[in-house]
Amino acid sequence: MGLSEALAALGAEIVKLKQVRSLLADGTAAKRRPGRPRAVATLEKPAKLEKPSKRKKRNLTPEGRARISAAVKARWAR
């Protein structure tokens, strides 16, 4: 392959690339919307994270309340 043949092949490739560029610039390609891209159905969905178990609500017994009350009253008396 000589220099002239290489230049001819390069020129033909440039012409093809310019045509492709003009097609893409005309708006025939998908237009982007503002914001976050939509999820694609072909992509695998990420695994859901397990929610941490909720703690059981702790209730005071009447005896416990009485002990706290006595301790607070003793503290105030000091």
C-alpha positions as CSV (number, residue, x, y, z in Angstrom):
1,M,0.0,0.0,0.0
2,G,1.5,3.3,-1.1
3,L,1.2,6.7,0.4
4,S,-1.4,7.8,-2.1
5,E,-3.6,4.8,-1.3
6,A,-3.3,5.4,2.4
7,L,-4.3,9.0,2.0
8,A,-7.3,8.0,-0.1
9,A,-8.4,5.5,2.5
10,L,-8.0,8.1,5.2
11,G,-10.0,10.6,3.2
12,A,-12.8,8.1,2.7
13,E,-12.9,7.3,6.4
14,I,-13.0,11.1,7.2
15,V,-16.0,11.5,4.9
16,K,-17.8,8.6,6.6
17,L,-17.1,10.0,10.1
18,K,-18.4,13.5,9.0
19,Q,-21.6,11.9,7.7
20,V,-22.2,10.0,11.0
21,R,-21.4,13.2,13.0
22,S,-24.0,15.2,11.0
23,L,-26.6,12.5,11.5
24,L,-26.1,12.6,15.2
25,A,-26.0,16.4,15.4
26,D,-29.4,16.7,13.5
27,G,-31.2,15.4,16.5
28,T,-32.0,11.9,15.2
29,A,-30.3,10.6,18.3
30,A,-32.2,10.3,21.6
31,K,-32.5,13.7,23.3
32,R,-31.4,13.9,26.9
33,R,-33.9,15.1,29.4
34,P,-32.9,17.2,32.4
35,G,-32.5,15.4,35.7
36,R,-31.7,11.9,36.7
37,P,-31.9,9.3,33.9
38,R,-34.7,6.8,34.1
39,A,-34.0,3.2,35.1
40,V,-33.4,0.8,32.2
41,A,-35.4,-2.4,32.3
42,T,-32.5,-4.4,31.0
43,L,-30.3,-3.5,34.0
44,E,-30.4,-5.8,36.9
45,K,-32.2,-4.3,39.9
46,P,-30.0,-3.9,43.0
47,A,-30.8,-6.1,45.9
48,K,-32.9,-4.5,48.6
49,L,-31.2,-3.9,51.8
50,E,-32.8,-5.5,54.8
51,K,-34.3,-3.0,57.2
52,P,-32.9,-3.2,60.7
53,S,-35.3,-4.7,63.2
54,K,-37.2,-2.3,65.3
55,R,-36.4,-2.3,68.9
56,K,-39.1,-3.3,71.3
57,K,-40.5,-0.4,73.2
58,R,-39.4,-0.4,76.8
59,N,-42.0,0.4,79.4
60,L,-41.5,1.3,83.1
61,T,-43.2,-0.7,85.7
62,P,-44.9,1.1,88.6
63,E,-42.2,-0.2,90.9
64,G,-39.5,1.3,88.6
65,R,-41.3,4.6,88.5
66,A,-41.5,4.6,92.3
67,R,-37.7,4.0,92.6
68,I,-36.9,6.8,90.2
69,S,-39.3,9.1,92.0
70,A,-37.7,8.3,95.3
71,A,-34.2,8.9,93.9
72,V,-35.1,12.2,92.4
73,K,-36.8,13.4,95.7
74,A,-33.7,12.4,97.6
75,R,-31.5,14.3,95.2
76,W,-33.7,17.4,95.5
77,A,-33.6,17.1,99.3
78,R,-29.8,17.3,99.3
